[in-house]
Amino acid sequence: MTDIIFLVLLFAHIGTVVLWMGASVLYVSVLGPSIAKLAPSSRADLIKAIGTRYERYLVRNATIAIAAGLILYAYISQASSGLAPSSSGLPWILVGIIFGLAAYVMGIAVVMRANRGLMKLMGQSPAGQTGPTTPSPEMTRLQRRVAMGSGIQALLLFIALLSMVVGANL
């Protein structure tokens, strides 16, 4: 018989991990490099347009992914032992949990804080206002932090994904 609770938790976990990881990779591979090549006034407009929405998207999907994953782990460990990973797969699952939590902390501690700093800087000038021809050093520093944090977060998520796939298949 199909375990509907397991399927719902699994779908929620995998679906939101895909969305979270996809957003991180998109920023690292497309958005970050594109933003860096824009003129400062265009850059400010783009950051104002997507900054808050991007942050909410990441935090929402990351939080759901972590919560669903932890609940899923507890469920298969306690309520449904037939679905629990094998003794050789369990360490891999635990490594995946650690890397997933590290990615979450990286997102909150680095990416979100730097993004909020950018939004604060952007809030000091209205959208469409022409500014200096070069971005401020503070804006450049914060953009680098968002890019670096997103890259590290994507790497941590990739390691977590590989670990969990290995652990689930052993």
Secondary structure, DSSP 8 states (H G I E B T S, - for coil): ---HHHHHHHHHHHHHHHHHHHHHHHIIIIIHHHHHHS-HHHHHHHHHHHHHHHHHHHHHHHHHHHHHHHHHHHIIIII-GGGS--TTTHHHHHHHHHHHHHHHHHIIIIIIHHHHHHHHHHTTS-TT----SS--HHHHHHHHHHHHHHHHHHHHHHHHHHHHHHHHH-
